[in-house]
Amino acid sequence: MSTSNTPVSLLDLEQPNDFIRRHIGPGRDEMASMLDFIGADSLDDLMQQTVPAGIRLPEPLKVGEAQTEVNALAELKAVAKKNVINRSFIGMGYSNTHTPNVILRNVLENPGWYTAYTPYQPEIAQGRLQAILNFQQVTIDLTGLPLASASLLDEATAAAEAMGLAKRVSKNKKSNSFFVSQGVHPQTLDVVKTRAEMFGFEVIVGHALEAANHDVFGVLLQYPSSTGEIKNISKVIADVQANKGIVAVASDLMALTMLTPPGELGADVVLGSAQRFGVPMGYGGPHAAFFATRDSYKRSLPGRIIGVSKDTRGRPALRMALQTREQHIRREKANSNICTAQVLLANMASFYAVYHGPIGLKTIANRIHRFTDILAAGLVQKGLELAHTTWFDTITVKVANKAEVLSKATAKGMNFRADLDGAVGISLDETTTRTDIDDLFAVLVGDNHGLDIAALDAAIVENGSESIPQELVRTSDFLTHEVFNSYHSETEMLRYIKSLENKDLALNHSMISLGSCTMKLNATAEMIPVTWPEFGQLHPFAPIDQAQGYKEMIDELSDWLIDITGYDSLSMQPNSGAQGEYSGLLAITRYHQSRGEGHRNVCLIPQSAHGTNPASAQMLSLKVVVVNCDAKGNVDLNDLRTKAEEVKDNLSCAMITYPSTHGVYEETVKEICDIVHEFGGQVYMDGANMNAQVGITSPGLIGSDVSHLNLHKTFCIPHGGGGPGMGPIGVKAHLAPFLPSHSVVGLEAGGTGEDLANNGAVSAAPWGSASILPISYMYIKMMGSEGLKKASEVAILNANYVAKKLEGHYPVLYKGNNDRVAHECIIDLRPLKEASGVTEMDVAKRLNDYGFHAPTMSFPVAGTLMIEPTESEALAELDRFIEAMICIREEIAKVESGEWDATDNPLHNAPHTLADICDSNWDRSYDRQLAAYPVDAVAKDKFWPTVNRIDDVYGDRNLICSCPDLDSYRDFAE
Ligand SMILES: *Cc1c(COP(=O)(O)O)cnc(C)c1O
């Protein structure tokens, strides 16, 4: 640009593709020097060297020109405005809620919370671990059961998981039947039926009180029921249990502040959605589900559990407990395939409980209940008939002309539950006002209804209310722990949230090079639309004509993803990658069935696969056959061929990952697909590594039939400390008719228009966690065809740069063509461990001292670290990370040579805390500066792990998954 006063042209001053250079870390000059260092002439040259010619896309993507942040936001706003935000009284598991603004801004809109990863490195994650522990405490207290898990994907899948647990623990081993009360939400029944069919269970639907008349291994009830009725279920629970059945109860946290908790009524499992604790409905999600059970079932519990253990100083410290139950270790024997699971939303719900406290929650619940009593009393007074006489917040009103009532409601901007015969359902919530009640009277009784809210209220105060049966009024305390009784002013709450945030390392501090997890930039412009009311306030079952903005956004995003993946059709329903796997395998199974080949039940999975692959296959009752990998980390083609041939009559599918989980573009991937197809199988390609494919190649082009996309990896949805996520699946045309459907909202197979009436649902909401889709939408819109391709190229450049910089210090385990890696690389610590005793765990924890999150540890190969820098990290940050890794290598050398003691060294004692450094009894043989400020870069911006290394064994032996009381802290010190 000219430095004189001569104006340059407007074109030079405008930077239409500004976002691309903001999203991509390295600038032009940096890229040039990195390319030079690794020995490539250009990005294009690097691609020629790295990606096999036979799978490169012949032409550019068709997602269009990159838009600026300003334009993309303006365009999406115009789309969002096509959503009509009516007042929702639909209920069915989704309620309006007031997200406390202090939580909205400081948690949901705060990268300190939303860009963190799942707390696998607990020493730098004590903040969110505490928030999740609080969530478990909320669950335990409100459900009345002693053991709770961290969070599940939604109420419907939690119910399906309860069925799985019931099968595992029930002593009624001979029964294959599961009873579901007709009082559960229709979408819950839908998801449970889908899951049951594939497990080979029979689902019996009937009246709740008849549950014990059947020979079943388990029962699902709902309390209060979907239509709002509250029944004493204690007898039916006891009767079912007398027949060795397990009883799960779906429930509602707000109702449980007033009702006797199902745990006290004898239930074995209590589950439900925590959405109404401050998480917007968001047209279906994301929301956290809660799940509680008996202590004795702890090894059967699905999903993550946060537990209290102690660190090397003997102080209490939190961590994920009993991980040996989970898919990454137990694989096809895991309790479930749950991986990413709504942590951010569980945290929001727990903060909601912390902020309101038990008294605040009771007040909110009582107000909701009183409004419901008033509404019911007014309607009855005017001669309307209710379907039942008990309720917490939901009544079912019998109406002669439902269509007329619904249209009157719509005219007033109100939505009622519309799927009941001869009745409408009305659910109230904490946002309900007197005006709402007045409007409800107007719609149901008439404009001149003459009902007086104050008079109705006075009558209730005088006469009492029996809408909650006396024997079911809650008498037990809840949320008595200090944490729920301390932070009720906004200042206190703000500081509490901040104090937890400070304990956690997230992307707003440093790069998180977790291989396979793609921790890239989650741009602010991508996040902004998530909290627009136009996206946040829609009920998932609102009439479709009110959701035209959503429809347009989802359709456009689907079209883009179809183009990017080379598939023909897409389903947005799955709420995580693992759910996508389940849905994809479900489509494959139904496809085989449709061709009279329902007996095909073998799934080939390479040794190196992610644990969710075999865990998902198990959910379809598929038999997993493991295929070997060769010395270079590639799928062993001969072994694949032999095994495929052996099982050819029963081959259902193969699940592969591309580039492989070893971080290599296998030359033979097309052949792999051909072999599987030759023997009648389908190819499932795990899409977690799409960040090395977008714009360069595609699953469809390679020859696969179905893939999930982790929108929370490649497409910029932040990980939220362990969720939310979205795992839509793309399929070739022949699988499109077998995509998930939904029992409440009719769905068509995207791209084909085919009606999906009977396939069954895999999530509670028709489009999964719809309200985070704007993130991926914005990303694609702001990157355009060109930017998306460039992102993949720079991801590969960054990985090759790191690999080449580190290879003189650590062996890089697998390489492909021309010694190139794909978008991630594995460094092998096993030889060092052998020589020095320093473990991969020591290296991971020592990285914390250097201000970094560890790369992925021991996946896909034990004793290694897998590094995925992503395209978003600039050269300076990569160099900082590399410097740390090289310094650590030098430290290992000192242990190896005997210069440092085998245990009295900074690697063994990592991470170091402020308490260590300030300890007047510092007695280590190395100095404090080396411990905490090993290099200059750290001294400038120190991140302090808040606890020392945590004792996993102690925590698993002494499982505590609730907030310890102050006394118990003393025990730890002993
Ligand atoms: C992340 C990942 C998954 C699972 O995705 P979730 O969204 O966590 O369920 C599956 N496969 C691979 C290779 C992954 O990296």
The ligand as a Gaussian input file, in Angstrom:
#p B3LYP/6-31G(d) Opt

LIG

0 1
 C      -14.616000     -37.450000      18.618000
 C      -14.640000     -38.729000      17.896000
 C      -15.784000     -39.552000      17.891000
 C      -16.976000     -39.339000      18.816000
 O      -17.613000     -38.135000      18.700000
 P      -18.502000     -37.534000      19.892000
 O      -19.100000     -36.343000      19.295000
 O      -17.583000     -37.249000      21.015000
 O      -19.509000     -38.549000      20.261000
 C      -15.786000     -40.665000      17.084000
 N      -14.705000     -40.989000      16.344000
 C      -13.570000     -40.240000      16.355000
 C      -12.401000     -40.656000      15.521000
 C      -13.502000     -39.097000      17.136000
 O      -12.390000     -38.370000      17.164000

